[in-house]
């Protein structure tokens, strides 16, 4: 048994789970505020009824529906937070982190901040002594990634004893024009989440340490073929170790 969790406080994130038909669950994410109200299909629940409660409690809405209230995990937050572009899904991020073998204290570059999902997972992986450089070419994506990152950090600090590390530097710039920036950086790993990762490879490879891993997140095999062709034609010093697709299969176990 661990230490008793602290009660919900205004300003932090709460996750409400609503049981629905066919053994499904609806998840609702909210930032607690004294005057706000959580709206669900089963009725409303004032935030003031949540604030001061311990996570894991069942509370009833105005319509009598039962809601399980708890603090969201990081993967739940990135799936429910505001999005611009499609996020890197937690199942894929987990595989990428494993392949890159990131340690606390590492310096990691990501291209394509997107909505900030990968940035948050990298932030946790490198820890307070590590550093994440996140490049994004679009101003709207850059702003959204920073906003989602700040919201998670501020909520974490309210609901936990420790602070979430402030270790991500969001940079509004095309990585293909950042060769000068890279000269003063030694990278332990690189993750590319962009339409044309082959444009970034000549820029980032001089800063990637010997034996460091460059992981590339692509949507289809045609993009993978284009990337490998570019590596071969430009004679870049990269070895393709493996190409994987991550699948998850959900099970529903019910009494016979």
C-alpha positions in Angstrom: 0.0 0.0 0.0 1.4 3.4 -1.0 0.8 6.8 0.5 -2.8 8.1 0.6 -3.6 10.1 -2.6 -4.3 13.8 -2.2 -7.9 15.1 -2.8 -8.8 16.9 -6.0 -8.0 20.6 -6.1 -9.2 23.4 -8.3 -7.0 23.8 -11.3 -6.1 20.2 -11.9 -7.4 17.7 -14.4 -10.0 15.1 -13.5 -11.2 12.2 -15.6 -14.8 11.0 -15.4 -15.7 7.5 -16.6 -19.3 6.8 -17.5 -20.4 3.2 -18.1 -22.4 2.8 -21.3 -24.2 0.0 -23.1 -22.4 -3.1 -24.4 -19.7 -2.8 -21.7 -18.2 0.4 -23.1 -16.9 3.4 -21.2 -17.1 7.1 -22.1 -14.2 9.2 -20.7 -14.7 12.9 -20.0 -11.7 15.1 -19.3 -12.1 18.4 -17.4 -10.1 21.0 -15.6 -11.6 21.6 -12.2 -13.0 25.1 -11.3 -15.2 25.9 -8.4 -18.0 27.5 -10.6 -17.9 25.0 -13.5 -20.1 22.0 -14.2 -19.2 18.6 -15.7 -21.8 17.6 -18.4 -22.3 13.9 -19.1 -25.0 11.9 -20.9 -26.4 11.0 -17.5 -26.7 14.5 -16.2 -24.5 17.2 -14.7 -22.1 17.2 -11.8 -20.8 20.5 -10.3 -17.0 20.7 -10.0 -17.4 21.8 -6.4 -18.8 18.3 -5.7 -15.5 16.8 -7.1 -13.1 19.2 -5.5 -12.0 17.9 -2.1 -12.9 14.3 -3.0 -10.3 11.6 -3.3 -9.6 10.0 -6.7 -11.4 6.7 -7.2 -14.7 7.9 -5.8 -18.0 7.2 -7.4 -20.2 10.3 -7.6 -23.7 10.7 -8.9 -24.9 13.2 -11.5 -28.1 15.2 -11.3 -29.7 12.4 -13.4 -28.6 9.7 -11.0 -25.8 8.3 -13.2 -22.7 7.0 -11.5 -19.3 8.6 -12.5 -15.9 7.2 -11.5 -13.6 10.2 -10.9 -9.8 9.9 -11.0 -6.7 11.7 -12.3 -5.9 10.9 -16.0 -2.8 9.0 -17.0 -0.6 10.6 -19.6 -1.8 8.4 -22.4 -5.5 9.3 -21.5 -4.6 13.0 -21.5 -3.0 12.9 -25.0 -6.0 11.0 -26.4 -8.5 13.5 -25.0 -6.6 16.9 -25.2 -7.3 19.4 -28.0 -5.8 18.3 -31.3 -4.8 19.9 -34.5 -2.9 17.3 -36.5 -3.3 13.6 -35.9 -1.3 12.6 -32.8 1.3 9.9 -32.3 -0.8 7.3 -30.5 0.4 6.0 -27.1 0.8 2.5 -28.4 3.2 3.7 -31.1 5.0 6.1 -28.8 5.7 3.3 -26.4 7.4 1.3 -29.2 9.4 4.3 -30.4 10.7 5.0 -26.9 11.7 1.4 -26.5 13.5 1.4 -29.9 15.3 4.7 -29.1 16.3 3.4 -25.6 16.0 6.8 -24.1 17.4 7.4 -20.6 17.0 10.1 -18.0 19.4 12.9 -18.8 19.4 12.3 -22.6 19.0 15.1 -25.2 16.4 14.2 -27.8 15.3 16.0 -31.0 11.8 15.6 -32.4 10.6 17.2 -35.6 6.9 17.8 -35.9 5.6 19.0 -32.5 2.0 18.4 -33.8 -0.4 18.6 -30.8 2.4 17.9 -28.3 1.7 14.2 -27.6 5.2 12.9 -28.4 6.8 15.9 -26.6 5.1 15.0 -23.3 6.2 11.3 -23.5 9.7 12.4 -24.4 9.7 14.9 -21.5 8.9 12.1 -19.0 11.5 9.8 -20.5 14.5 12.2 -20.4 13.5 13.5 -16.9 14.5 16.7 -15.1 18.1 16.5 -16.2 17.3 15.8 -19.9 16.3 18.0 -22.8 13.8 17.8 -25.6 14.2 20.0 -28.7 10.8 20.1 -30.6 10.8 21.6 -34.1 7.6 22.6 -35.8 7.1 24.4 -39.1 3.5 25.4 -38.6 2.6 28.2 -36.2 -0.8 26.8 -35.2 0.6 23.4 -34.4 3.5 25.0 -32.5 1.1 27.1 -30.4 -1.2 24.1 -29.7 1.7 21.8 -28.7 3.0 24.4 -26.2 -0.5 25.0 -24.8 -1.1 21.3 -24.2 2.3 20.8 -22.6 1.7 23.8 -20.3 -1.7 22.6 -19.3 -0.5 19.1 -18.4 2.5 20.5 -16.4 0.3 23.0 -14.4 -2.3 20.4 -13.6 0.4 17.9 -12.5 2.0 20.3 -10.1 -1.4 21.0 -8.4 -2.3 17.3 -7.9 1.2 15.8 -7.2 4.0 16.3 -4.7 6.6 16.8 -7.4 6.8 19.0 -10.4 6.7 17.9 -14.0 10.0 18.8 -15.6 10.2 21.9 -17.7 12.5 20.3 -20.2 10.9 20.8 -23.7 12.0 23.7 -25.9 9.4 24.3 -28.6 11.0 25.8 -31.7 9.0 27.3 -34.6 11.4 26.6 -37.5 11.8 24.3 -40.5 14.3 21.6 -39.4 15.8 21.6 -42.9 17.0 25.1 -42.3 18.4 24.4 -38.8 21.8 23.1 -39.7 23.5 26.0 -37.8 21.5 25.3 -34.7 22.5 21.6 -34.7 26.3 22.3 -34.7 26.3 23.1 -31.0 24.1 20.1 -30.0 24.9 16.4 -29.4 21.8 14.3 -29.7 21.3 10.9 -28.0 18.3 10.1 -30.2 16.1 11.6 -32.9 12.4 11.0 -33.7 11.0 12.3 -36.9 7.2 12.7 -37.3 6.8 14.7 -40.5 5.7 14.2 -44.1 9.2 14.3 -45.6 11.6 13.0 -43.0 14.3 12.5 -45.7 14.6 16.4 -45.7 15.7 16.3 -42.0 18.2 13.5 -42.2 21.1 15.5 -43.7 20.6 18.2 -41.0 20.3 16.0 -37.9 22.8 13.2 -38.6 26.0 15.2 -37.9 24.6 15.9 -34.4 23.4 12.4 -33.6 26.0 10.5 -31.5 27.7 7.4 -32.8 25.3 4.5 -32.4 22.3 6.8 -31.6 18.9 5.9 -32.9 16.8 7.9 -35.4 13.2 6.7 -35.2 10.8 7.7 -38.0 7.0 7.7 -37.6 5.3 7.2 -40.9 1.7 6.5 -42.0 2.2 4.0 -44.8 4.8 1.7 -46.5 5.1 4.0 -49.6 6.6 6.7 -47.3 9.0 4.1 -45.9 10.2 3.2 -49.4 10.8 6.8 -50.3 12.8 7.3 -47.1 15.0 4.3 -47.7 15.6 5.4 -51.3 16.7 8.8 -50.1 19.1 7.3 -47.6 20.6 5.1 -50.2 20.9 7.7 -53.0 22.4 10.3 -50.7 24.7 7.7 -49.1 23.7 8.9 -45.6 25.3 6.9 -42.7 22.1 5.3 -41.5 21.4 1.6 -41.1 17.7 0.5 -41.3 17.5 -1.9 -38.3 13.8 -2.7 -38.5 10.4 -1.6 -39.8 7.4 -2.4 -37.5 3.7 -1.9 -37.3 2.2 -1.8 -33.8 -1.2 -3.3 -33.3 -3.3 -3.7 -30.2 -6.2 -6.1 -29.8 -8.8 -5.3 -27.1 -10.7 -8.1 -25.4 -14.0 -8.0 -23.6 -14.3 -10.7 -20.8 -17.9 -11.1 -19.5 -19.6 -13.8 -17.4 -21.0 -16.6 -19.5 
